[in-house]
């Protein structure tokens, strides 16, 4: 194989490795966002319970205020009993006190119900908080591992880019420019293997005579279909 073809194959392999590592790094924000989703849901559910508990606490306070006002009302009514002049007024007065006392019983029952709601909400809130902490720990561990992977990839990328520079220096500018144009056009694949009269870039047939020339590995030959640069390499399994 001619040196320029060897360099092109090496360059393609290097660029493929760079692209793969770059894609991994570029997807990091998306992967973090995906992992963050359960935490966002858990926090949203926790906030709902907090609001529910806060509403129940306000309801309890309002009921306690109503209870105190009714108790004060009964006290005032009892103090007015001596001012009543007729039996009819007195009976009506007693009835009013009785109704207010029934109202107190009703309010006290409502307060007990609200206290049960608060207790239930607080228990659920504790469970939700535990779930949020678990999700946060999981995400922190995921990010720690991801940071380690990214740091390793950055080092590998630096080494690959250094090697790429050396390979490019061995190529003629016009060949390198052709390679770059094909790399962009071929979605990151500019140099591909030809095997059994098939281009591995587009999987289309290669004319037999052209395949004979490709097998020589002496010239820069492009696929008639996808225009990628073709080279031939003996199959290690013994197939040609």
C-alpha positions as CSV (number, residue, x, y, z in Angstrom):
1,X,0.0,0.0,0.0
2,X,1.3,3.4,-0.9
3,X,2.3,5.6,2.0
4,X,-0.3,8.3,1.3
5,X,-3.1,5.6,1.4
6,X,-1.7,4.3,4.7
7,X,-1.8,7.8,6.1
8,X,-5.3,8.4,4.8
9,X,-6.5,5.1,6.5
10,X,-4.8,6.1,9.7
11,X,-6.3,9.6,9.5
12,X,-9.8,8.2,9.0
13,X,-9.4,5.8,11.9
14,X,-8.1,8.7,14.1
15,X,-10.9,11.0,13.0
16,X,-13.5,8.3,13.7
17,X,-12.1,7.8,17.2
18,X,-12.1,11.6,17.8
19,X,-15.7,11.9,16.6
20,X,-16.8,9.0,18.8
21,X,-15.2,10.5,21.9
22,X,-16.5,14.0,21.0
23,X,-20.0,12.7,20.6
24,X,-19.8,11.1,24.0
25,X,-18.7,14.4,25.6
26,X,-21.2,16.4,23.7
27,X,-24.0,14.2,24.9
28,X,-23.1,14.7,28.6
29,X,-25.5,17.6,29.2
30,X,-28.3,15.5,27.6
31,X,-27.5,12.5,29.7
32,X,-27.4,14.6,32.9
33,X,-30.7,16.1,32.0
34,X,-32.2,12.6,31.5
35,X,-30.8,11.5,34.9
36,X,-32.1,14.7,36.5
37,X,-35.7,14.0,35.4
38,X,-36.6,11.6,38.2
39,X,-35.3,14.1,40.7
40,X,-37.3,16.9,39.2
41,X,-40.4,14.7,39.4
42,X,-39.6,13.7,43.0
43,X,-39.1,17.4,44.0
44,X,-42.4,18.4,42.3
45,X,-44.3,15.6,44.2
46,X,-42.6,16.8,47.5
47,X,-43.6,20.4,46.8
48,X,-47.2,19.2,46.3
49,X,-47.2,17.5,49.7
50,X,-45.6,20.6,51.3
51,X,-48.4,22.7,49.9
52,X,-51.0,20.2,51.1
53,X,-49.4,20.3,54.6
54,X,-49.3,24.1,54.6
55,X,-52.9,24.3,53.6
56,X,-53.9,21.9,56.3
57,X,-51.9,23.9,58.9
58,X,-53.7,27.1,57.8
59,X,-57.0,25.3,58.0
60,X,-56.3,24.1,61.5
61,X,-55.3,27.7,62.5
62,X,-58.5,29.1,61.1
63,X,-60.6,26.4,62.9
64,X,-58.8,27.2,66.2
65,X,-59.6,30.9,65.7
66,X,-63.2,30.0,65.0
67,X,-63.2,27.8,68.1
68,X,-61.8,30.6,70.3
69,X,-64.3,33.1,68.9
70,X,-67.3,30.7,69.6
71,X,-66.0,30.1,73.1
72,X,-65.8,33.8,73.7
73,X,-69.3,34.2,72.3
74,X,-70.7,31.6,74.7
75,X,-68.9,33.4,77.7
76,X,-70.5,36.7,76.7
77,X,-73.9,35.1,76.2
78,X,-73.7,33.5,79.7
79,X,-72.8,36.8,81.2
80,X,-75.8,38.4,79.6
81,X,-78.2,35.9,81.2
82,X,-79.0,38.2,84.2
83,X,-80.2,40.9,81.9
84,X,-83.0,38.9,80.4
85,X,-86.4,39.8,81.6
86,X,-88.9,37.2,80.3
87,X,-88.9,33.4,80.3
88,X,-89.2,33.5,76.5
89,X,-86.1,35.5,76.2
90,X,-84.3,33.2,78.6
91,X,-85.3,30.1,76.7
92,X,-84.2,31.6,73.4
93,X,-80.9,32.6,75.1
94,X,-80.3,29.0,76.3
95,X,-81.1,27.7,72.8
96,X,-78.5,30.1,71.3
97,X,-75.9,28.9,73.9
98,X,-76.8,25.3,73.1
99,X,-76.3,25.8,69.3
100,X,-73.0,27.5,69.9
101,X,-71.9,24.6,72.1
102,X,-72.8,22.2,69.3
103,X,-70.8,24.4,67.0
104,X,-67.8,24.0,69.3
105,X,-68.1,20.2,69.2
106,X,-68.3,20.4,65.4
107,X,-65.3,22.6,65.2
108,X,-63.3,20.4,67.5
109,X,-64.1,17.4,65.4
110,X,-63.0,19.3,62.3
111,X,-59.7,20.3,64.1
112,X,-59.1,16.6,64.8
113,X,-59.7,15.7,61.2
114,X,-57.3,18.4,60.1
115,X,-54.7,17.2,62.6
116,X,-55.0,13.7,61.0
117,X,-54.5,15.3,57.6
118,X,-51.4,17.2,58.9
119,X,-50.0,14.0,60.4
120,X,-50.5,12.0,57.2
121,X,-49.0,14.8,55.1
122,X,-46.0,15.0,57.4
123,X,-45.4,11.3,57.1
124,X,-45.7,11.4,53.3
125,X,-43.5,14.4,53.2
126,X,-40.8,12.5,55.2
127,X,-41.0,9.6,52.7
128,X,-40.8,12.0,49.7
129,X,-37.8,13.8,51.3
130,X,-36.1,10.4,51.7
131,X,-36.8,9.7,48.0
132,X,-35.4,13.1,46.9
133,X,-32.2,12.5,48.9
134,X,-31.8,9.1,47.3
135,X,-32.2,10.6,43.8
136,X,-29.7,13.3,44.6
137,X,-27.2,10.8,45.9
138,X,-27.7,8.7,42.7
139,X,-27.2,11.7,40.5
140,X,-24.1,12.8,42.3
141,X,-22.6,9.4,41.9
142,X,-23.6,9.4,38.2
143,X,-22.0,12.8,37.7
144,X,-18.8,11.7,39.5
145,X,-18.4,8.7,37.3
146,X,-19.2,10.8,34.2
147,X,-16.7,13.5,35.2
148,X,-14.1,10.7,35.5
149,X,-15.0,9.3,32.1
150,X,-14.9,12.8,30.5
151,X,-11.5,13.6,32.0
152,X,-10.2,10.4,30.6
153,X,-11.7,11.1,27.2
154,X,-10.2,14.6,27.1
155,X,-6.8,13.1,27.6
156,X,-7.4,10.5,24.9
157,X,-8.6,13.3,22.6
158,X,-5.5,15.4,23.2
159,X,-3.3,12.4,22.3
160,X,-5.4,11.6,19.2
161,X,-5.3,15.2,18.0
162,X,-1.5,15.2,18.4
163,X,-1.2,12.0,16.4
164,X,-3.6,13.5,13.8
165,X,-1.3,16.5,13.3
166,X,1.6,14.2,12.6
167,X,-0.4,12.2,10.1
168,X,-1.6,15.3,8.3
169,X,2.0,16.5,8.0
170,X,2.7,13.4,5.9
171,X,0.0,14.1,3.4
172,X,0.1,16.4,0.3
173,X,-2.2,19.4,0.8
174,X,-4.4,18.6,-2.2
175,X,-4.9,15.0,-0.9
176,X,-5.7,16.3,2.6
177,X,-8.2,18.9,1.2
178,X,-9.9,16.2,-0.8
179,X,-10.1,14.1,2.3
180,X,-11.6,17.0,4.4
181,X,-14.2,17.6,1.7
182,X,-15.2,14.0,1.6
183,X,-15.2,13.8,5.4
184,X,-17.8,16.5,5.6
185,X,-19.8,15.1,2.7
186,X,-19.7,11.6,4.0
187,X,-20.8,12.3,7.6
188,X,-17.4,11.6,9.1
189,X,-16.5,8.8,6.7
190,X,-14.1,9.7,3.8
191,X,-11.9,6.6,3.5
192,X,-13.5,3.1,3.4
193,X,-12.5,-0.4,2.7
194,X,-13.4,-2.2,-0.6
195,X,-14.2,-5.9,-0.3
196,X,-15.7,-8.4,-2.7
197,X,-16.4,-5.6,-5.2
198,X,-18.4,-3.8,-2.6
199,X,-17.8,-0.3,-1.2
200,X,-18.1,-0.4,2.6
201,X,-19.2,3.2,2.6
202,X,-22.4,2.9,0.6
203,X,-22.7,-0.9,0.1
204,X,-22.9,-0.5,-3.7
205,X,-21.2,-2.7,-6.2
206,X,-17.8,-1.7,-7.6
207,X,-17.1,-2.4,-11.3
208,X,-14.8,-5.5,-11.5
209,X,-12.0,-3.7,-13.4
210,X,-12.0,-0.8,-10.9
211,X,-11.9,-3.3,-8.1
212,X,-8.7,-4.8,-9.6
213,X,-7.1,-1.3,-9.6
214,X,-8.2,-0.7,-6.0
215,X,-6.6,-4.0,-4.9
216,X,-3.3,-2.6,-6.0
217,X,-3.4,0.2,-3.4
218,X,-1.3,2.5,-5.6
219,X,-3.7,5.3,-6.6
220,X,-6.3,7.5,-5.0
221,X,-9.5,5.9,-6.2
222,X,-13.0,7.0,-5.3
223,X,-16.2,5.1,-5.2
224,X,-18.3,5.8,-8.3
225,X,-21.4,6.1,-6.1
226,X,-20.5,7.8,-2.8
227,X,-17.1,9.2,-3.9
228,X,-15.4,8.0,-0.8
229,X,-11.7,7.0,-1.1
230,X,-11.3,3.3,-1.4
231,X,-8.5,1.0,-0.3
232,X,-8.1,-2.8,-0.2
233,X,-7.0,-4.9,2.7
234,X,-6.7,-8.6,2.9
235,X,-9.3,-10.2,5.1
236,X,-7.5,-11.8,8.1
237,X,-10.1,-14.6,8.0
238,X,-8.8,-15.5,4.5
239,X,-11.6,-14.0,2.5
240,X,-10.9,-11.5,-0.3
